[in-house]
């Protein structure tokens, strides 16, 4: 646990004097928002053109890579949750699994950066919404008492790194395919 975890955790974690709307909004962001975000992503994959589908597929792949990375980190560094250490108030039922890094934060930030990289220059409103939703999910985990701030920060970094890795690999593959087509004397296809 980092030196800033206890004071920041106690500042952000909801307590019995916190407004109930804040606790309920955090529960919504933590429990329902990730699933609700899946619906427009799936709809977009089905309804939009090839370029959009590719961007959404890469964003989803970014989330999968973030999930695997979190699992590996948790296996290597099984850090306890705040409630396991008797700290703060836990506002949702949660098991005693390892908490570092936050998988909710990792998935949300992988999706947000994936959307940013895929459609950022075309749909600013979508990018802004993705980042606001990712921040809401990440913050809710500390407010609800199931993660320390360092868990969430590590999740945010894991998600962002996963999206960056996936998009760079996809770019390298696309460049290699383009070079191969040029060597074969074929005209490059625009996608």
mmCIF file of the C-alpha atoms, coordinates in Angstrom:
data_MODEL
# 
_entry.id   MODEL 
# 
loop_
_atom_site.group_PDB 
_atom_site.id 
_atom_site.type_symbol 
_atom_site.label_atom_id 
_atom_site.label_alt_id 
_atom_site.label_comp_id 
_atom_site.label_asym_id 
_atom_site.label_entity_id 
_atom_site.label_seq_id 
_atom_site.pdbx_PDB_ins_code 
_atom_site.Cartn_x 
_atom_site.Cartn_y 
_atom_site.Cartn_z 
_atom_site.occupancy 
_atom_site.B_iso_or_equiv 
_atom_site.pdbx_formal_charge 
_atom_site.auth_seq_id 
_atom_site.auth_comp_id 
_atom_site.auth_asym_id 
_atom_site.auth_atom_id 
_atom_site.pdbx_PDB_model_num 
ATOM 1   C CA . UNK A 1 1   ? 0.000   0.000   0.000   1.00 0.00 ? 1   UNK A CA 1 
ATOM 2   C CA . UNK A 1 2   ? 1.429   3.352   -1.004  1.00 0.00 ? 2   UNK A CA 1 
ATOM 3   C CA . UNK A 1 3   ? 1.880   6.261   1.409   1.00 0.00 ? 3   UNK A CA 1 
ATOM 4   C CA . UNK A 1 4   ? -0.948  8.244   -0.159  1.00 0.00 ? 4   UNK A CA 1 
ATOM 5   C CA . UNK A 1 5   ? -3.464  5.392   -0.133  1.00 0.00 ? 5   UNK A CA 1 
ATOM 6   C CA . UNK A 1 6   ? -4.865  5.790   3.420   1.00 0.00 ? 6   UNK A CA 1 
ATOM 7   C CA . UNK A 1 7   ? -5.494  9.563   3.341   1.00 0.00 ? 7   UNK A CA 1 
ATOM 8   C CA . UNK A 1 8   ? -6.831  9.621   -0.233  1.00 0.00 ? 8   UNK A CA 1 
ATOM 9   C CA . UNK A 1 9   ? -8.913  6.500   0.385   1.00 0.00 ? 9   UNK A CA 1 
ATOM 10  C CA . UNK A 1 10  ? -10.488 7.985   3.517   1.00 0.00 ? 10  UNK A CA 1 
ATOM 11  C CA . UNK A 1 11  ? -11.178 11.242  1.664   1.00 0.00 ? 11  UNK A CA 1 
ATOM 12  C CA . UNK A 1 12  ? -12.909 9.542   -1.295  1.00 0.00 ? 12  UNK A CA 1 
ATOM 13  C CA . UNK A 1 13  ? -14.555 6.566   0.414   1.00 0.00 ? 13  UNK A CA 1 
ATOM 14  C CA . UNK A 1 14  ? -18.207 7.267   1.202   1.00 0.00 ? 14  UNK A CA 1 
ATOM 15  C CA . UNK A 1 15  ? -19.118 7.111   4.866   1.00 0.00 ? 15  UNK A CA 1 
ATOM 16  C CA . UNK A 1 16  ? -22.355 7.247   6.835   1.00 0.00 ? 16  UNK A CA 1 
ATOM 17  C CA . UNK A 1 17  ? -22.496 11.054  6.448   1.00 0.00 ? 17  UNK A CA 1 
ATOM 18  C CA . UNK A 1 18  ? -22.119 10.926  2.646   1.00 0.00 ? 18  UNK A CA 1 
ATOM 19  C CA . UNK A 1 19  ? -25.220 11.834  0.618   1.00 0.00 ? 19  UNK A CA 1 
ATOM 20  C CA . UNK A 1 20  ? -27.158 8.758   -0.408  1.00 0.00 ? 20  UNK A CA 1 
ATOM 21  C CA . UNK A 1 21  ? -27.386 9.998   -4.034  1.00 0.00 ? 21  UNK A CA 1 
ATOM 22  C CA . UNK A 1 22  ? -23.548 9.932   -4.184  1.00 0.00 ? 22  UNK A CA 1 
ATOM 23  C CA . UNK A 1 23  ? -23.438 6.334   -2.955  1.00 0.00 ? 23  UNK A CA 1 
ATOM 24  C CA . UNK A 1 24  ? -26.212 5.260   -5.347  1.00 0.00 ? 24  UNK A CA 1 
ATOM 25  C CA . UNK A 1 25  ? -24.545 7.054   -8.285  1.00 0.00 ? 25  UNK A CA 1 
ATOM 26  C CA . UNK A 1 26  ? -21.316 5.230   -7.451  1.00 0.00 ? 26  UNK A CA 1 
ATOM 27  C CA . UNK A 1 27  ? -23.146 1.903   -7.251  1.00 0.00 ? 27  UNK A CA 1 
ATOM 28  C CA . UNK A 1 28  ? -24.675 2.589   -10.654 1.00 0.00 ? 28  UNK A CA 1 
ATOM 29  C CA . UNK A 1 29  ? -21.281 3.520   -12.143 1.00 0.00 ? 29  UNK A CA 1 
ATOM 30  C CA . UNK A 1 30  ? -19.657 0.425   -10.682 1.00 0.00 ? 30  UNK A CA 1 
ATOM 31  C CA . UNK A 1 31  ? -22.358 -2.194  -11.203 1.00 0.00 ? 31  UNK A CA 1 
ATOM 32  C CA . UNK A 1 32  ? -24.394 -1.090  -14.215 1.00 0.00 ? 32  UNK A CA 1 
ATOM 33  C CA . UNK A 1 33  ? -22.349 1.313   -16.309 1.00 0.00 ? 33  UNK A CA 1 
ATOM 34  C CA . UNK A 1 34  ? -19.883 -1.287  -17.654 1.00 0.00 ? 34  UNK A CA 1 
ATOM 35  C CA . UNK A 1 35  ? -22.726 -3.487  -18.888 1.00 0.00 ? 35  UNK A CA 1 
ATOM 36  C CA . UNK A 1 36  ? -24.714 -0.580  -20.290 1.00 0.00 ? 36  UNK A CA 1 
ATOM 37  C CA . UNK A 1 37  ? -21.658 0.563   -22.245 1.00 0.00 ? 37  UNK A CA 1 
ATOM 38  C CA . UNK A 1 38  ? -21.531 -2.834  -23.924 1.00 0.00 ? 38  UNK A CA 1 
ATOM 39  C CA . UNK A 1 39  ? -24.893 -2.284  -25.626 1.00 0.00 ? 39  UNK A CA 1 
ATOM 40  C CA . UNK A 1 40  ? -23.906 0.702   -27.809 1.00 0.00 ? 40  UNK A CA 1 
ATOM 41  C CA . UNK A 1 41  ? -20.544 -0.928  -28.567 1.00 0.00 ? 41  UNK A CA 1 
ATOM 42  C CA . UNK A 1 42  ? -22.251 -4.089  -29.846 1.00 0.00 ? 42  UNK A CA 1 
ATOM 43  C CA . UNK A 1 43  ? -24.833 -2.053  -31.764 1.00 0.00 ? 43  UNK A CA 1 
ATOM 44  C CA . UNK A 1 44  ? -22.073 0.001   -33.373 1.00 0.00 ? 44  UNK A CA 1 
ATOM 45  C CA . UNK A 1 45  ? -20.225 -3.146  -34.436 1.00 0.00 ? 45  UNK A CA 1 
ATOM 46  C CA . UNK A 1 46  ? -23.341 -4.409  -36.159 1.00 0.00 ? 46  UNK A CA 1 
ATOM 47  C CA . UNK A 1 47  ? -24.556 -1.168  -37.719 1.00 0.00 ? 47  UNK A CA 1 
ATOM 48  C CA . UNK A 1 48  ? -21.522 0.888   -38.676 1.00 0.00 ? 48  UNK A CA 1 
ATOM 49  C CA . UNK A 1 49  ? -19.018 0.580   -41.487 1.00 0.00 ? 49  UNK A CA 1 
ATOM 50  C CA . UNK A 1 50  ? -15.821 -1.461  -41.722 1.00 0.00 ? 50  UNK A CA 1 
ATOM 51  C CA . UNK A 1 51  ? -13.544 1.235   -40.261 1.00 0.00 ? 51  UNK A CA 1 
ATOM 52  C CA . UNK A 1 52  ? -15.763 1.702   -37.223 1.00 0.00 ? 52  UNK A CA 1 
ATOM 53  C CA . UNK A 1 53  ? -16.075 -2.047  -36.735 1.00 0.00 ? 53  UNK A CA 1 
ATOM 54  C CA . UNK A 1 54  ? -12.298 -2.412  -36.824 1.00 0.00 ? 54  UNK A CA 1 
ATOM 55  C CA . UNK A 1 55  ? -11.900 0.384   -34.252 1.00 0.00 ? 55  UNK A CA 1 
ATOM 56  C CA . UNK A 1 56  ? -14.473 -1.157  -31.934 1.00 0.00 ? 56  UNK A CA 1 
ATOM 57  C CA . UNK A 1 57  ? -12.925 -4.605  -32.299 1.00 0.00 ? 57  UNK A CA 1 
ATOM 58  C CA . UNK A 1 58  ? -9.530  -3.175  -31.354 1.00 0.00 ? 58  UNK A CA 1 
ATOM 59  C CA . UNK A 1 59  ? -11.076 -1.380  -28.371 1.00 0.00 ? 59  UNK A CA 1 
ATOM 60  C CA . UNK A 1 60  ? -12.651 -4.652  -27.198 1.00 0.00 ? 60  UNK A CA 1 
ATOM 61  C CA . UNK A 1 61  ? -9.358  -6.479  -27.749 1.00 0.00 ? 61  UNK A CA 1 
ATOM 62  C CA . UNK A 1 62  ? -7.711  -3.772  -25.632 1.00 0.00 ? 62  UNK A CA 1 
ATOM 63  C CA . UNK A 1 63  ? -10.137 -4.596  -22.824 1.00 0.00 ? 63  UNK A CA 1 
ATOM 64  C CA . UNK A 1 64  ? -9.346  -8.309  -23.118 1.00 0.00 ? 64  UNK A CA 1 
ATOM 65  C CA . UNK A 1 65  ? -5.599  -7.648  -22.956 1.00 0.00 ? 65  UNK A CA 1 
ATOM 66  C CA . UNK A 1 66  ? -6.166  -5.413  -19.907 1.00 0.00 ? 66  UNK A CA 1 
ATOM 67  C CA . UNK A 1 67  ? -8.158  -8.194  -18.228 1.00 0.00 ? 67  UNK A CA 1 
ATOM 68  C CA . UNK A 1 68  ? -5.368  -10.733 -18.812 1.00 0.00 ? 68  UNK A CA 1 
ATOM 69  C CA . UNK A 1 69  ? -2.728  -8.251  -17.616 1.00 0.00 ? 69  UNK A CA 1 
ATOM 70  C CA . UNK A 1 70  ? -4.714  -7.558  -14.429 1.00 0.00 ? 70  UNK A CA 1 
ATOM 71  C CA . UNK A 1 71  ? -5.084  -11.266 -13.750 1.00 0.00 ? 71  UNK A CA 1 
ATOM 72  C CA . UNK A 1 72  ? -1.342  -11.797 -14.124 1.00 0.00 ? 72  UNK A CA 1 
ATOM 73  C CA . UNK A 1 73  ? -0.490  -8.834  -11.891 1.00 0.00 ? 73  UNK A CA 1 
ATOM 74  C CA . UNK A 1 74  ? -2.983  -9.984  -9.252  1.00 0.00 ? 74  UNK A CA 1 
ATOM 75  C CA . UNK A 1 75  ? -1.474  -13.442 -9.332  1.00 0.00 ? 75  UNK A CA 1 
ATOM 76  C CA . UNK A 1 76  ? 2.004   -11.994 -8.740  1.00 0.00 ? 76  UNK A CA 1 
ATOM 77  C CA . UNK A 1 77  ? 0.988   -9.300  -6.236  1.00 0.00 ? 77  UNK A CA 1 
ATOM 78  C CA . UNK A 1 78  ? -2.102  -10.411 -4.273  1.00 0.00 ? 78  UNK A CA 1 
ATOM 79  C CA . UNK A 1 79  ? -2.876  -7.157  -2.448  1.00 0.00 ? 79  UNK A CA 1 
ATOM 80  C CA . UNK A 1 80  ? -5.796  -7.036  0.030   1.00 0.00 ? 80  UNK A CA 1 
ATOM 81  C CA . UNK A 1 81  ? -8.873  -4.874  -0.350  1.00 0.00 ? 81  UNK A CA 1 
ATOM 82  C CA . UNK A 1 82  ? -9.560  -2.042  2.125   1.00 0.00 ? 82  UNK A CA 1 
ATOM 83  C CA . UNK A 1 83  ? -12.273 -4.000  3.959   1.00 0.00 ? 83  UNK A CA 1 
ATOM 84  C CA . UNK A 1 84  ? -9.852  -6.890  4.487   1.00 0.00 ? 84  UNK A CA 1 
ATOM 85  C CA . UNK A 1 85  ? -7.650  -4.448  6.404   1.00 0.00 ? 85  UNK A CA 1 
ATOM 86  C CA . UNK A 1 86  ? -10.601 -3.023  8.349   1.00 0.00 ? 86  UNK A CA 1 
ATOM 87  C CA . UNK A 1 87  ? -10.457 0.311   6.524   1.00 0.00 ? 87  UNK A CA 1 
ATOM 88  C CA . UNK A 1 88  ? -13.371 2.481   5.454   1.00 0.00 ? 88  UNK A CA 1 
ATOM 89  C CA . UNK A 1 89  ? -16.894 1.503   4.504   1.00 0.00 ? 89  UNK A CA 1 
ATOM 90  C CA . UNK A 1 90  ? -17.647 -1.051  1.804   1.00 0.00 ? 90  UNK A CA 1 
ATOM 91  C CA . UNK A 1 91  ? -20.954 -0.186  0.126   1.00 0.00 ? 91  UNK A CA 1 
ATOM 92  C CA . UNK A 1 92  ? -21.314 -3.194  -2.173  1.00 0.00 ? 92  UNK A CA 1 
ATOM 93  C CA . UNK A 1 93  ? -20.922 -6.897  -1.600  1.00 0.00 ? 93  UNK A CA 1 
ATOM 94  C CA . UNK A 1 94  ? -17.532 -7.987  -2.843  1.00 0.00 ? 94  UNK A CA 1 
ATOM 95  C CA . UNK A 1 95  ? -15.385 -11.055 -2.367  1.00 0.00 ? 95  UNK A CA 1 
ATOM 96  C CA . UNK A 1 96  ? -11.953 -11.077 -0.781  1.00 0.00 ? 96  UNK A CA 1 
ATOM 97  C CA . UNK A 1 97  ? -10.063 -11.432 -4.070  1.00 0.00 ? 97  UNK A CA 1 
ATOM 98  C CA . UNK A 1 98  ? -6.879  -9.484  -4.757  1.00 0.00 ? 98  UNK A CA 1 
ATOM 99  C CA . UNK A 1 99  ? -7.485  -5.834  -5.524  1.00 0.00 ? 99  UNK A CA 1 
ATOM 100 C CA . UNK A 1 100 ? -4.359  -4.619  -7.347  1.00 0.00 ? 100 UNK A CA 1 
ATOM 101 C CA . UNK A 1 101 ? -4.948  -3.451  -10.047 1.00 0.00 ? 101 UNK A CA 1 
ATOM 102 C CA . UNK A 1 102 ? -8.624  -2.585  -10.408 1.00 0.00 ? 102 UNK A CA 1 
ATOM 103 C CA . UNK A 1 103 ? -10.070 -4.601  -13.278 1.00 0.00 ? 103 UNK A CA 1 
ATOM 104 C CA . UNK A 1 104 ? -13.011 -2.191  -13.559 1.00 0.00 ? 104 UNK A CA 1 
ATOM 105 C CA . UNK A 1 105 ? -10.633 0.754   -14.039 1.00 0.00 ? 105 UNK A CA 1 
ATOM 106 C CA . UNK A 1 106 ? -8.426  -1.207  -16.441 1.00 0.00 ? 106 UNK A CA 1 
ATOM 107 C CA . UNK A 1 107 ? -11.343 -2.243  -18.638 1.00 0.00 ? 107 UNK A CA 1 
ATOM 108 C CA . UNK A 1 108 ? -12.908 1.206   -18.622 1.00 0.00 ? 108 UNK A CA 1 
ATOM 109 C CA . UNK A 1 109 ? -9.660  2.966   -19.509 1.00 0.00 ? 109 UNK A CA 1 
ATOM 110 C CA . UNK A 1 110 ? -8.750  0.384   -22.166 1.00 0.00 ? 110 UNK A CA 1 
ATOM 111 C CA . UNK A 1 111 ? -12.132 0.983   -23.805 1.00 0.00 ? 111 UNK A CA 1 
ATOM 112 C CA . UNK A 1 112 ? -11.887 4.777   -23.497 1.00 0.00 ? 112 UNK A CA 1 
ATOM 113 C CA . UNK A 1 113 ? -8.393  4.954   -24.987 1.00 0.00 ? 113 UNK A CA 1 
ATOM 114 C CA . UNK A 1 114 ? -9.369  2.411   -27.635 1.00 0.00 ? 114 UNK A CA 1 
ATOM 115 C CA . UNK A 1 115 ? -12.298 4.620   -28.650 1.00 0.00 ? 115 UNK A CA 1 
ATOM 116 C CA . UNK A 1 116 ? -10.060 7.680   -28.502 1.00 0.00 ? 116 UNK A CA 1 
ATOM 117 C CA . UNK A 1 117 ? -7.490  6.085   -30.814 1.00 0.00 ? 117 UNK A CA 1 
ATOM 118 C CA . UNK A 1 118 ? -10.113 4.718   -33.183 1.00 0.00 ? 118 UNK A CA 1 
ATOM 119 C CA . UNK A 1 119 ? -12.574 7.546   -33.633 1.00 0.00 ? 119 UNK A CA 1 
ATOM 120 C CA . UNK A 1 120 ? -11.026 10.476  -31.751 1.00 0.00 ? 120 UNK A CA 1 
ATOM 121 C CA . UNK A 1 121 ? -10.622 12.836  -34.656 1.00 0.00 ? 121 UNK A CA 1 
ATOM 122 C CA . UNK A 1 122 ? -14.097 12.113  -36.037 1.00 0.00 ? 122 UNK A CA 1 
ATOM 123 C CA . UNK A 1 123 ? -16.351 12.008  -32.996 1.00 0.00 ? 123 UNK A CA 1 
ATOM 124 C CA . UNK A 1 124 ? -15.105 14.262  -30.204 1.00 0.00 ? 124 UNK A CA 1 
ATOM 125 C CA . UNK A 1 125 ? -18.356 13.884  -28.252 1.00 0.00 ? 125 UNK A CA 1 
ATOM 126 C CA . UNK A 1 126 ? -17.929 10.101  -28.190 1.00 0.00 ? 126 UNK A CA 1 
ATOM 127 C CA . UNK A 1 127 ? -14.362 10.395  -26.900 1.00 0.00 ? 127 UNK A CA 1 
ATOM 128 C CA . UNK A 1 128 ? -15.410 12.827  -24.172 1.00 0.00 ? 128 UNK A CA 1 
ATOM 129 C CA . UNK A 1 129 ? -18.260 10.516  -23.106 1.00 0.00 ? 129 UNK A CA 1 
ATOM 130 C CA . UNK A 1 130 ? -15.916 7.508   -23.046 1.00 0.00 ? 130 UNK A CA 1 
ATOM 131 C CA . UNK A 1 131 ? -13.419 9.294   -20.794 1.00 0.00 ? 131 UNK A CA 1 
ATOM 132 C CA . UNK A 1 132 ? -16.130 10.595  -18.449 1.00 0.00 ? 132 UNK A CA 1 
ATOM 133 C CA . UNK A 1 133 ? -17.621 7.114   -18.139 1.00 0.00 ? 133 UNK A CA 1 
ATOM 134 C CA . UNK A 1 134 ? -14.177 5.567   -17.538 1.00 0.00 ? 134 UNK A CA 1 
ATOM 135 C CA . UNK A 1 135 ? -13.408 8.117   -14.841 1.00 0.00 ? 135 UNK A CA 1 
ATOM 136 C CA . UNK A 1 136 ? -16.794 7.509   -13.215 1.00 0.00 ? 136 UNK A CA 1 
ATOM 137 C CA . UNK A 1 137 ? -16.249 3.755   -13.087 1.00 0.00 ? 137 UNK A CA 1 
ATOM 138 C CA . UNK A 1 138 ? -12.732 4.163   -11.667 1.00 0.00 ? 138 UNK A CA 1 
ATOM 139 C CA . UNK A 1 139 ? -13.755 6.690   -9.004  1.00 0.00 ? 139 UNK A CA 1 
ATOM 140 C CA . UNK A 1 140 ? -16.758 4.610   -7.964  1.00 0.00 ? 140 UNK A CA 1 
ATOM 141 C CA . UNK A 1 141 ? -14.505 1.742   -6.913  1.00 0.00 ? 141 UNK A CA 1 
ATOM 142 C CA . UNK A 1 142 ? -12.809 3.888   -4.248  1.00 0.00 ? 142 UNK A CA 1 
ATOM 143 C CA . UNK A 1 143 ? -16.027 5.634   -3.215  1.00 0.00 ? 143 UNK A CA 1 
ATOM 144 C CA . UNK A 1 144 ? -17.624 2.228   -2.616  1.00 0.00 ? 144 UNK A CA 1 
ATOM 145 C CA . UNK A 1 145 ? -14.636 1.026   -0.602  1.00 0.00 ? 145 UNK A CA 1 
ATOM 146 C CA . UNK A 1 146 ? -13.594 -1.954  -2.734  1.00 0.00 ? 146 UNK A CA 1 
ATOM 147 C CA . UNK A 1 147 ? -10.281 -0.491  -3.971  1.00 0.00 ? 147 UNK A CA 1 
ATOM 148 C CA . UNK A 1 148 ? -7.487  1.726   -2.791  1.00 0.00 ? 148 UNK A CA 1 
ATOM 149 C CA . UNK A 1 149 ? -6.563  4.712   -5.002  1.00 0.00 ? 149 UNK A CA 1 
ATOM 150 C CA . UNK A 1 150 ? -3.342  2.943   -6.047  1.00 0.00 ? 150 UNK A CA 1 
ATOM 151 C CA . UNK A 1 151 ? -5.420  -0.029  -7.267  1.00 0.00 ? 151 UNK A CA 1 
ATOM 152 C CA . UNK A 1 152 ? -7.440  2.303   -9.462  1.00 0.00 ? 152 UNK A CA 1 
ATOM 153 C CA . UNK A 1 153 ? -4.389  4.195   -10.735 1.00 0.00 ? 153 UNK A CA 1 
ATOM 154 C CA . UNK A 1 154 ? -2.673  0.915   -11.583 1.00 0.00 ? 154 UNK A CA 1 
ATOM 155 C CA . UNK A 1 155 ? -5.848  -0.229  -13.352 1.00 0.00 ? 155 UNK A CA 1 
ATOM 156 C CA . UNK A 1 156 ? -6.004  2.998   -15.337 1.00 0.00 ? 156 UNK A CA 1 
ATOM 157 C CA . UNK A 1 157 ? -2.371  2.579   -16.406 1.00 0.00 ? 157 UNK A CA 1 
ATOM 158 C CA . UNK A 1 158 ? -2.859  -1.110  -17.220 1.00 0.00 ? 158 UNK A CA 1 
ATOM 159 C CA . UNK A 1 159 ? -5.885  -0.300  -19.374 1.00 0.00 ? 159 UNK A CA 1 
ATOM 160 C CA . UNK A 1 160 ? -4.141  2.552   -21.172 1.00 0.00 ? 160 UNK A CA 1 
ATOM 161 C CA . UNK A 1 161 ? -1.002  0.455   -21.749 1.00 0.00 ? 161 UNK A CA 1 
ATOM 162 C CA . UNK A 1 162 ? -3.117  -2.427  -23.066 1.00 0.00 ? 162 UNK A CA 1 
ATOM 163 C CA . UNK A 1 163 ? -4.927  -0.189  -25.551 1.00 0.00 ? 163 UNK A CA 1 
ATOM 164 C CA . UNK A 1 164 ? -1.646  1.376   -26.675 1.00 0.00 ? 164 UNK A CA 1 
ATOM 165 C CA . UNK A 1 165 ? -0.094  -2.059  -27.185 1.00 0.00 ? 165 UNK A CA 1 
ATOM 166 C CA . UNK A 1 166 ? -3.067  -3.384  -29.156 1.00 0.00 ? 166 UNK A CA 1 
ATOM 167 C CA . UNK A 1 167 ? -3.275  -0.321  -31.395 1.00 0.00 ? 167 UNK A CA 1 
ATOM 168 C CA . UNK A 1 168 ? 0.484   -0.265  -32.067 1.00 0.00 ? 168 UNK A CA 1 
ATOM 169 C CA . UNK A 1 169 ? 0.451   -3.952  -32.970 1.00 0.00 ? 169 UNK A CA 1 
ATOM 170 C CA . UNK A 1 170 ? -2.527  -3.399  -35.266 1.00 0.00 ? 170 UNK A CA 1 
ATOM 171 C CA . UNK A 1 171 ? -0.722  -0.500  -36.952 1.00 0.00 ? 171 UNK A CA 1 
ATOM 172 C CA . UNK A 1 172 ? 2.439   -2.585  -37.443 1.00 0.00 ? 172 UNK A CA 1 
ATOM 173 C CA . UNK A 1 173 ? 0.392   -5.412  -38.974 1.00 0.00 ? 173 UNK A CA 1 
ATOM 174 C CA . UNK A 1 174 ? -1.375  -2.984  -41.300 1.00 0.00 ? 174 UNK A CA 1 
ATOM 175 C CA . UNK A 1 175 ? 1.949   -1.435  -42.363 1.00 0.00 ? 175 UNK A CA 1 
ATOM 176 C CA . UNK A 1 176 ? 3.442   -4.886  -43.011 1.00 0.00 ? 176 UNK A CA 1 
ATOM 177 C CA . UNK A 1 177 ? 0.430   -5.825  -45.155 1.00 0.00 ? 177 UNK A CA 1 
ATOM 178 C CA . UNK A 1 178 ? 0.766   -2.557  -47.070 1.00 0.00 ? 178 UNK A CA 1 
ATOM 179 C CA . UNK A 1 179 ? 4.485   -3.192  -47.746 1.00 0.00 ? 179 UNK A CA 1 
ATOM 180 C CA . UNK A 1 180 ? 3.716   -6.752  -48.864 1.00 0.00 ? 180 UNK A CA 1 
ATOM 181 C CA . UNK A 1 181 ? 1.086   -5.485  -51.323 1.00 0.00 ? 181 UNK A CA 1 
ATOM 182 C CA . UNK A 1 182 ? 3.529   -2.927  -52.701 1.00 0.00 ? 182 UNK A CA 1 
ATOM 183 C CA . UNK A 1 183 ? 6.198   -5.611  -53.177 1.00 0.00 ? 183 UNK A CA 1 
ATOM 184 C CA . UNK A 1 184 ? 3.683   -7.756  -55.013 1.00 0.00 ? 184 UNK A CA 1 
ATOM 185 C CA . UNK A 1 185 ? 2.821   -4.823  -57.262 1.00 0.00 ? 185 UNK A CA 1 
ATOM 186 C CA . UNK A 1 186 ? -0.707  -4.521  -55.941 1.00 0.00 ? 186 UNK A CA 1 
ATOM 187 C CA . UNK A 1 187 ? -2.316  -1.204  -55.262 1.00 0.00 ? 187 UNK A CA 1 
ATOM 188 C CA . UNK A 1 188 ? -2.962  -0.575  -51.574 1.00 0.00 ? 188 UNK A CA 1 
ATOM 189 C CA . UNK A 1 189 ? -6.529  -0.850  -50.457 1.00 0.00 ? 189 UNK A CA 1 
ATOM 190 C CA . UNK A 1 190 ? -7.969  1.958   -48.412 1.00 0.00 ? 190 UNK A CA 1 
ATOM 191 C CA . UNK A 1 191 ? -9.759  0.759   -45.289 1.00 0.00 ? 191 UNK A CA 1 
# 
